[in-house]
Amino acid sequence: MTAINSLNLDSALSRAGPAAESFARLWKSLWQQTYIKPEELELCRLTFARLHADEDEIAAPNAAVPVLDATRRQAVLAGKALESAAFTPGEKAILLFAEYYWLDPQSITDEAADDVKKHYGEPGLVFLIESLGVIDGRIRTARVLRDLKTAKS
């Protein structure tokens, strides 16, 4: 049986009815917008998975991003993306922003936010902030549900 993760969380939440359906629609919309590429959001999701040390999340394939360069994926998982030439300055900006966000949203510097705005504009920054909240919330929810399942066993 596949472990619960942020990508398959909707089936575990489905008993919540309309609220779960709304949450699922929000999740799907993140991967279909024009502000930040789905591949870049996936790099953020993997950054959070690494920071949470969540092996189930790291192993989960994202159907919304069917192809992700293995070298770039490994650099993110090793915490080396910010030093890697395989990433654009814009990608490095959102990955640094994601690390600040995960640590503490209040720790995000004006320089980090301005760097995201430089590459993605104000709407891109707003979308990134909202997306990171959803991604992190789903990862944390999946972890709690896995822990509850393990505790019942």
mmCIF file of the C-alpha atoms, coordinates in Angstrom:
data_MODEL
# 
_entry.id   MODEL 
# 
loop_
_atom_site.group_PDB 
_atom_site.id 
_atom_site.type_symbol 
_atom_site.label_atom_id 
_atom_site.label_alt_id 
_atom_site.label_comp_id 
_atom_site.label_asym_id 
_atom_site.label_entity_id 
_atom_site.label_seq_id 
_atom_site.pdbx_PDB_ins_code 
_atom_site.Cartn_x 
_atom_site.Cartn_y 
_atom_site.Cartn_z 
_atom_site.occupancy 
_atom_site.B_iso_or_equiv 
_atom_site.pdbx_formal_charge 
_atom_site.auth_seq_id 
_atom_site.auth_comp_id 
_atom_site.auth_asym_id 
_atom_site.auth_atom_id 
_atom_site.pdbx_PDB_model_num 
ATOM 1   C CA . MET A 1 1   ? 0.000   0.000  0.000   1.00 0.00 ? 1   MET A CA 1 
ATOM 2   C CA . THR A 1 2   ? 1.269   3.460  -0.909  1.00 0.00 ? 2   THR A CA 1 
ATOM 3   C CA . ALA A 1 3   ? 1.998   5.762  1.997   1.00 0.00 ? 3   ALA A CA 1 
ATOM 4   C CA . ILE A 1 4   ? -0.078  8.923  2.312   1.00 0.00 ? 4   ILE A CA 1 
ATOM 5   C CA . ASN A 1 5   ? 1.752   11.958 0.928   1.00 0.00 ? 5   ASN A CA 1 
ATOM 6   C CA . SER A 1 6   ? 0.885   15.435 -0.304  1.00 0.00 ? 6   SER A CA 1 
ATOM 7   C CA . LEU A 1 7   ? 0.190   14.108 -3.803  1.00 0.00 ? 7   LEU A CA 1 
ATOM 8   C CA . ASN A 1 8   ? -2.349  11.427 -2.849  1.00 0.00 ? 8   ASN A CA 1 
ATOM 9   C CA . LEU A 1 9   ? -3.776  13.119 0.242   1.00 0.00 ? 9   LEU A CA 1 
ATOM 10  C CA . ASP A 1 10  ? -7.169  13.843 -1.334  1.00 0.00 ? 10  ASP A CA 1 
ATOM 11  C CA . SER A 1 11  ? -8.335  10.235 -1.120  1.00 0.00 ? 11  SER A CA 1 
ATOM 12  C CA . ALA A 1 12  ? -7.536  10.183 2.604   1.00 0.00 ? 12  ALA A CA 1 
ATOM 13  C CA . LEU A 1 13  ? -9.472  13.412 3.135   1.00 0.00 ? 13  LEU A CA 1 
ATOM 14  C CA . SER A 1 14  ? -12.447 12.545 0.930   1.00 0.00 ? 14  SER A CA 1 
ATOM 15  C CA . ARG A 1 15  ? -14.655 11.684 3.912   1.00 0.00 ? 15  ARG A CA 1 
ATOM 16  C CA . ALA A 1 16  ? -14.691 15.419 4.705   1.00 0.00 ? 16  ALA A CA 1 
ATOM 17  C CA . GLY A 1 17  ? -16.978 15.968 1.709   1.00 0.00 ? 17  GLY A CA 1 
ATOM 18  C CA . PRO A 1 18  ? -17.220 19.417 0.106   1.00 0.00 ? 18  PRO A CA 1 
ATOM 19  C CA . ALA A 1 19  ? -14.342 20.867 2.138   1.00 0.00 ? 19  ALA A CA 1 
ATOM 20  C CA . ALA A 1 20  ? -12.044 18.095 0.907   1.00 0.00 ? 20  ALA A CA 1 
ATOM 21  C CA . GLU A 1 21  ? -13.271 18.580 -2.650  1.00 0.00 ? 21  GLU A CA 1 
ATOM 22  C CA . SER A 1 22  ? -12.470 22.286 -2.434  1.00 0.00 ? 22  SER A CA 1 
ATOM 23  C CA . PHE A 1 23  ? -8.999  21.513 -1.064  1.00 0.00 ? 23  PHE A CA 1 
ATOM 24  C CA . ALA A 1 24  ? -8.433  19.063 -3.937  1.00 0.00 ? 24  ALA A CA 1 
ATOM 25  C CA . ARG A 1 25  ? -9.482  21.692 -6.510  1.00 0.00 ? 25  ARG A CA 1 
ATOM 26  C CA . LEU A 1 26  ? -7.087  24.201 -4.956  1.00 0.00 ? 26  LEU A CA 1 
ATOM 27  C CA . TRP A 1 27  ? -4.256  21.650 -5.116  1.00 0.00 ? 27  TRP A CA 1 
ATOM 28  C CA . LYS A 1 28  ? -4.922  20.865 -8.776  1.00 0.00 ? 28  LYS A CA 1 
ATOM 29  C CA . SER A 1 29  ? -5.059  24.552 -9.646  1.00 0.00 ? 29  SER A CA 1 
ATOM 30  C CA . LEU A 1 30  ? -1.531  25.104 -8.303  1.00 0.00 ? 30  LEU A CA 1 
ATOM 31  C CA . TRP A 1 31  ? -0.152  22.896 -11.065 1.00 0.00 ? 31  TRP A CA 1 
ATOM 32  C CA . GLN A 1 32  ? -2.163  24.585 -13.834 1.00 0.00 ? 32  GLN A CA 1 
ATOM 33  C CA . GLN A 1 33  ? -1.456  28.300 -13.423 1.00 0.00 ? 33  GLN A CA 1 
ATOM 34  C CA . THR A 1 34  ? 0.848   30.681 -15.326 1.00 0.00 ? 34  THR A CA 1 
ATOM 35  C CA . TYR A 1 35  ? 2.870   32.401 -12.594 1.00 0.00 ? 35  TYR A CA 1 
ATOM 36  C CA . ILE A 1 36  ? 5.385   29.698 -11.705 1.00 0.00 ? 36  ILE A CA 1 
ATOM 37  C CA . LYS A 1 37  ? 6.094   26.602 -13.780 1.00 0.00 ? 37  LYS A CA 1 
ATOM 38  C CA . PRO A 1 38  ? 4.894   23.286 -12.346 1.00 0.00 ? 38  PRO A CA 1 
ATOM 39  C CA . GLU A 1 39  ? 8.500   22.012 -12.450 1.00 0.00 ? 39  GLU A CA 1 
ATOM 40  C CA . GLU A 1 40  ? 9.553   24.904 -10.219 1.00 0.00 ? 40  GLU A CA 1 
ATOM 41  C CA . LEU A 1 41  ? 6.736   24.205 -7.751  1.00 0.00 ? 41  LEU A CA 1 
ATOM 42  C CA . GLU A 1 42  ? 7.828   20.567 -7.699  1.00 0.00 ? 42  GLU A CA 1 
ATOM 43  C CA . LEU A 1 43  ? 11.337  21.698 -6.783  1.00 0.00 ? 43  LEU A CA 1 
ATOM 44  C CA . CYS A 1 44  ? 9.768   23.610 -3.872  1.00 0.00 ? 44  CYS A CA 1 
ATOM 45  C CA . ARG A 1 45  ? 7.765   20.535 -2.838  1.00 0.00 ? 45  ARG A CA 1 
ATOM 46  C CA . LEU A 1 46  ? 10.945  18.467 -2.881  1.00 0.00 ? 46  LEU A CA 1 
ATOM 47  C CA . THR A 1 47  ? 12.739  21.162 -0.879  1.00 0.00 ? 47  THR A CA 1 
ATOM 48  C CA . PHE A 1 48  ? 10.058  20.903 1.801   1.00 0.00 ? 48  PHE A CA 1 
ATOM 49  C CA . ALA A 1 49  ? 10.212  17.097 1.686   1.00 0.00 ? 49  ALA A CA 1 
ATOM 50  C CA . ARG A 1 50  ? 13.987  17.293 2.243   1.00 0.00 ? 50  ARG A CA 1 
ATOM 51  C CA . LEU A 1 51  ? 13.637  19.775 5.090   1.00 0.00 ? 51  LEU A CA 1 
ATOM 52  C CA . HIS A 1 52  ? 10.998  17.556 6.718   1.00 0.00 ? 52  HIS A CA 1 
ATOM 53  C CA . ALA A 1 53  ? 13.288  14.529 6.114   1.00 0.00 ? 53  ALA A CA 1 
ATOM 54  C CA . ASP A 1 54  ? 10.167  12.846 4.740   1.00 0.00 ? 54  ASP A CA 1 
ATOM 55  C CA . GLU A 1 55  ? 11.219  9.804  2.704   1.00 0.00 ? 55  GLU A CA 1 
ATOM 56  C CA . ASP A 1 56  ? 7.631   8.986  1.685   1.00 0.00 ? 56  ASP A CA 1 
ATOM 57  C CA . GLU A 1 57  ? 7.195   12.489 0.301   1.00 0.00 ? 57  GLU A CA 1 
ATOM 58  C CA . ILE A 1 58  ? 10.564  12.387 -1.472  1.00 0.00 ? 58  ILE A CA 1 
ATOM 59  C CA . ALA A 1 59  ? 9.698   9.075  -3.129  1.00 0.00 ? 59  ALA A CA 1 
ATOM 60  C CA . ALA A 1 60  ? 6.246   10.186 -4.312  1.00 0.00 ? 60  ALA A CA 1 
ATOM 61  C CA . PRO A 1 61  ? 6.041   10.788 -8.073  1.00 0.00 ? 61  PRO A CA 1 
ATOM 62  C CA . ASN A 1 62  ? 4.161   13.931 -9.082  1.00 0.00 ? 62  ASN A CA 1 
ATOM 63  C CA . ALA A 1 63  ? 1.879   13.203 -12.047 1.00 0.00 ? 63  ALA A CA 1 
ATOM 64  C CA . ALA A 1 64  ? 1.512   16.963 -12.630 1.00 0.00 ? 64  ALA A CA 1 
ATOM 65  C CA . VAL A 1 65  ? 5.239   17.070 -13.425 1.00 0.00 ? 65  VAL A CA 1 
ATOM 66  C CA . PRO A 1 66  ? 5.884   13.886 -15.411 1.00 0.00 ? 66  PRO A CA 1 
ATOM 67  C CA . VAL A 1 67  ? 9.464   14.817 -16.318 1.00 0.00 ? 67  VAL A CA 1 
ATOM 68  C CA . LEU A 1 68  ? 11.902  16.362 -13.865 1.00 0.00 ? 68  LEU A CA 1 
ATOM 69  C CA . ASP A 1 69  ? 15.602  16.337 -14.630 1.00 0.00 ? 69  ASP A CA 1 
ATOM 70  C CA . ALA A 1 70  ? 17.259  13.799 -12.307 1.00 0.00 ? 70  ALA A CA 1 
ATOM 71  C CA . THR A 1 71  ? 20.353  15.976 -11.770 1.00 0.00 ? 71  THR A CA 1 
ATOM 72  C CA . ARG A 1 72  ? 18.255  18.938 -10.672 1.00 0.00 ? 72  ARG A CA 1 
ATOM 73  C CA . ARG A 1 73  ? 16.071  16.717 -8.476  1.00 0.00 ? 73  ARG A CA 1 
ATOM 74  C CA . GLN A 1 74  ? 19.153  15.273 -6.765  1.00 0.00 ? 74  GLN A CA 1 
ATOM 75  C CA . ALA A 1 75  ? 20.659  18.735 -6.256  1.00 0.00 ? 75  ALA A CA 1 
ATOM 76  C CA . VAL A 1 76  ? 17.477  19.863 -4.481  1.00 0.00 ? 76  VAL A CA 1 
ATOM 77  C CA . LEU A 1 77  ? 17.349  16.728 -2.335  1.00 0.00 ? 77  LEU A CA 1 
ATOM 78  C CA . ALA A 1 78  ? 21.028  17.136 -1.420  1.00 0.00 ? 78  ALA A CA 1 
ATOM 79  C CA . GLY A 1 79  ? 20.523  20.798 -0.484  1.00 0.00 ? 79  GLY A CA 1 
ATOM 80  C CA . LYS A 1 80  ? 22.903  21.885 -3.266  1.00 0.00 ? 80  LYS A CA 1 
ATOM 81  C CA . ALA A 1 81  ? 20.538  23.658 -5.675  1.00 0.00 ? 81  ALA A CA 1 
ATOM 82  C CA . LEU A 1 82  ? 21.574  27.176 -4.674  1.00 0.00 ? 82  LEU A CA 1 
ATOM 83  C CA . GLU A 1 83  ? 25.193  26.449 -5.674  1.00 0.00 ? 83  GLU A CA 1 
ATOM 84  C CA . SER A 1 84  ? 24.353  24.508 -8.839  1.00 0.00 ? 84  SER A CA 1 
ATOM 85  C CA . ALA A 1 85  ? 24.692  25.886 -12.367 1.00 0.00 ? 85  ALA A CA 1 
ATOM 86  C CA . ALA A 1 86  ? 21.741  23.643 -13.329 1.00 0.00 ? 86  ALA A CA 1 
ATOM 87  C CA . PHE A 1 87  ? 19.304  26.204 -11.897 1.00 0.00 ? 87  PHE A CA 1 
ATOM 88  C CA . THR A 1 88  ? 18.354  29.602 -13.266 1.00 0.00 ? 88  THR A CA 1 
ATOM 89  C CA . PRO A 1 89  ? 18.660  32.681 -11.051 1.00 0.00 ? 89  PRO A CA 1 
ATOM 90  C CA . GLY A 1 90  ? 14.844  32.733 -10.828 1.00 0.00 ? 90  GLY A CA 1 
ATOM 91  C CA . GLU A 1 91  ? 14.712  29.113 -9.682  1.00 0.00 ? 91  GLU A CA 1 
ATOM 92  C CA . LYS A 1 92  ? 17.386  29.797 -7.092  1.00 0.00 ? 92  LYS A CA 1 
ATOM 93  C CA . ALA A 1 93  ? 15.343  32.768 -5.881  1.00 0.00 ? 93  ALA A CA 1 
ATOM 94  C CA . ILE A 1 94  ? 12.205  30.684 -5.331  1.00 0.00 ? 94  ILE A CA 1 
ATOM 95  C CA . LEU A 1 95  ? 14.151  27.833 -3.712  1.00 0.00 ? 95  LEU A CA 1 
ATOM 96  C CA . LEU A 1 96  ? 15.844  30.204 -1.264  1.00 0.00 ? 96  LEU A CA 1 
ATOM 97  C CA . PHE A 1 97  ? 12.463  31.791 -0.571  1.00 0.00 ? 97  PHE A CA 1 
ATOM 98  C CA . ALA A 1 98  ? 11.001  28.320 0.056   1.00 0.00 ? 98  ALA A CA 1 
ATOM 99  C CA . GLU A 1 99  ? 13.754  27.528 2.560   1.00 0.00 ? 99  GLU A CA 1 
ATOM 100 C CA . TYR A 1 100 ? 13.092  30.766 4.429   1.00 0.00 ? 100 TYR A CA 1 
ATOM 101 C CA . TYR A 1 101 ? 9.352   30.055 4.322   1.00 0.00 ? 101 TYR A CA 1 
ATOM 102 C CA . TRP A 1 102 ? 9.781   26.529 5.702   1.00 0.00 ? 102 TRP A CA 1 
ATOM 103 C CA . LEU A 1 103 ? 12.018  27.726 8.515   1.00 0.00 ? 103 LEU A CA 1 
ATOM 104 C CA . ASP A 1 104 ? 9.738   30.627 9.495   1.00 0.00 ? 104 ASP A CA 1 
ATOM 105 C CA . PRO A 1 105 ? 7.716   32.836 7.140   1.00 0.00 ? 105 PRO A CA 1 
ATOM 106 C CA . GLN A 1 106 ? 8.644   35.802 9.339   1.00 0.00 ? 106 GLN A CA 1 
ATOM 107 C CA . SER A 1 107 ? 12.314  35.158 8.526   1.00 0.00 ? 107 SER A CA 1 
ATOM 108 C CA . ILE A 1 108 ? 11.877  35.931 4.818   1.00 0.00 ? 108 ILE A CA 1 
ATOM 109 C CA . THR A 1 109 ? 14.098  38.882 4.012   1.00 0.00 ? 109 THR A CA 1 
ATOM 110 C CA . ASP A 1 110 ? 13.060  41.775 1.815   1.00 0.00 ? 110 ASP A CA 1 
ATOM 111 C CA . GLU A 1 111 ? 15.984  40.866 -0.460  1.00 0.00 ? 111 GLU A CA 1 
ATOM 112 C CA . ALA A 1 112 ? 14.676  37.314 -0.911  1.00 0.00 ? 112 ALA A CA 1 
ATOM 113 C CA . ALA A 1 113 ? 11.184  38.593 -1.730  1.00 0.00 ? 113 ALA A CA 1 
ATOM 114 C CA . ASP A 1 114 ? 12.562  41.237 -4.096  1.00 0.00 ? 114 ASP A CA 1 
ATOM 115 C CA . ASP A 1 115 ? 14.621  38.596 -5.901  1.00 0.00 ? 115 ASP A CA 1 
ATOM 116 C CA . VAL A 1 116 ? 11.489  36.512 -6.513  1.00 0.00 ? 116 VAL A CA 1 
ATOM 117 C CA . LYS A 1 117 ? 9.652   39.638 -7.721  1.00 0.00 ? 117 LYS A CA 1 
ATOM 118 C CA . LYS A 1 118 ? 12.533  40.451 -10.075 1.00 0.00 ? 118 LYS A CA 1 
ATOM 119 C CA . HIS A 1 119 ? 12.085  37.120 -11.855 1.00 0.00 ? 119 HIS A CA 1 
ATOM 120 C CA . TYR A 1 120 ? 8.335   36.434 -11.446 1.00 0.00 ? 120 TYR A CA 1 
ATOM 121 C CA . GLY A 1 121 ? 6.751   39.801 -10.719 1.00 0.00 ? 121 GLY A CA 1 
ATOM 122 C CA . GLU A 1 122 ? 4.513   40.732 -7.801  1.00 0.00 ? 122 GLU A CA 1 
ATOM 123 C CA . PRO A 1 123 ? 1.784   38.246 -8.863  1.00 0.00 ? 123 PRO A CA 1 
ATOM 124 C CA . GLY A 1 124 ? 4.405   35.473 -8.972  1.00 0.00 ? 124 GLY A CA 1 
ATOM 125 C CA . LEU A 1 125 ? 5.559   36.313 -5.443  1.00 0.00 ? 125 LEU A CA 1 
ATOM 126 C CA . VAL A 1 126 ? 1.986   36.313 -4.116  1.00 0.00 ? 126 VAL A CA 1 
ATOM 127 C CA . PHE A 1 127 ? 1.277   33.028 -5.871  1.00 0.00 ? 127 PHE A CA 1 
ATOM 128 C CA . LEU A 1 128 ? 4.503   31.497 -4.495  1.00 0.00 ? 128 LEU A CA 1 
ATOM 129 C CA . ILE A 1 129 ? 3.598   32.473 -0.934  1.00 0.00 ? 129 ILE A CA 1 
ATOM 130 C CA . GLU A 1 130 ? 0.137   30.954 -1.274  1.00 0.00 ? 130 GLU A CA 1 
ATOM 131 C CA . SER A 1 131 ? 1.475   27.829 -2.978  1.00 0.00 ? 131 SER A CA 1 
ATOM 132 C CA . LEU A 1 132 ? 4.133   27.220 -0.354  1.00 0.00 ? 132 LEU A CA 1 
ATOM 133 C CA . GLY A 1 133 ? 1.457   27.383 2.329   1.00 0.00 ? 133 GLY A CA 1 
ATOM 134 C CA . VAL A 1 134 ? -0.649  24.799 0.531   1.00 0.00 ? 134 VAL A CA 1 
ATOM 135 C CA . ILE A 1 135 ? 2.321   22.518 -0.217  1.00 0.00 ? 135 ILE A CA 1 
ATOM 136 C CA . ASP A 1 136 ? 3.635   22.640 3.335   1.00 0.00 ? 136 ASP A CA 1 
ATOM 137 C CA . GLY A 1 137 ? 0.151   22.183 4.784   1.00 0.00 ? 137 GLY A CA 1 
ATOM 138 C CA . ARG A 1 138 ? -0.444  19.096 2.663   1.00 0.00 ? 138 ARG A CA 1 
ATOM 139 C CA . ILE A 1 139 ? 2.919   17.580 3.556   1.00 0.00 ? 139 ILE A CA 1 
ATOM 140 C CA . ARG A 1 140 ? 2.289   18.170 7.263   1.00 0.00 ? 140 ARG A CA 1 
ATOM 141 C CA . THR A 1 141 ? -1.253  16.781 7.021   1.00 0.00 ? 141 THR A CA 1 
ATOM 142 C CA . ALA A 1 142 ? -0.015  13.651 5.244   1.00 0.00 ? 142 ALA A CA 1 
ATOM 143 C CA . ARG A 1 143 ? 2.650   13.164 7.919   1.00 0.00 ? 143 ARG A CA 1 
ATOM 144 C CA . VAL A 1 144 ? 0.052   13.427 10.688  1.00 0.00 ? 144 VAL A CA 1 
ATOM 145 C CA . LEU A 1 145 ? -2.230  10.913 8.960   1.00 0.00 ? 145 LEU A CA 1 
ATOM 146 C CA . ARG A 1 146 ? 0.680   8.499  8.480   1.00 0.00 ? 146 ARG A CA 1 
ATOM 147 C CA . ASP A 1 147 ? 1.620   8.871  12.145  1.00 0.00 ? 147 ASP A CA 1 
ATOM 148 C CA . LEU A 1 148 ? -1.976  8.237  13.218  1.00 0.00 ? 148 LEU A CA 1 
ATOM 149 C CA . LYS A 1 149 ? -2.148  5.163  11.029  1.00 0.00 ? 149 LYS A CA 1 
ATOM 150 C CA . THR A 1 150 ? 1.112   3.871  12.499  1.00 0.00 ? 150 THR A CA 1 
ATOM 151 C CA . ALA A 1 151 ? -0.073  4.578  16.052  1.00 0.00 ? 151 ALA A CA 1 
ATOM 152 C CA . LYS A 1 152 ? -3.253  2.529  15.448  1.00 0.00 ? 152 LYS A CA 1 
ATOM 153 C CA . SER A 1 153 ? -1.271  -0.456 14.179  1.00 0.00 ? 153 SER A CA 1 
# 
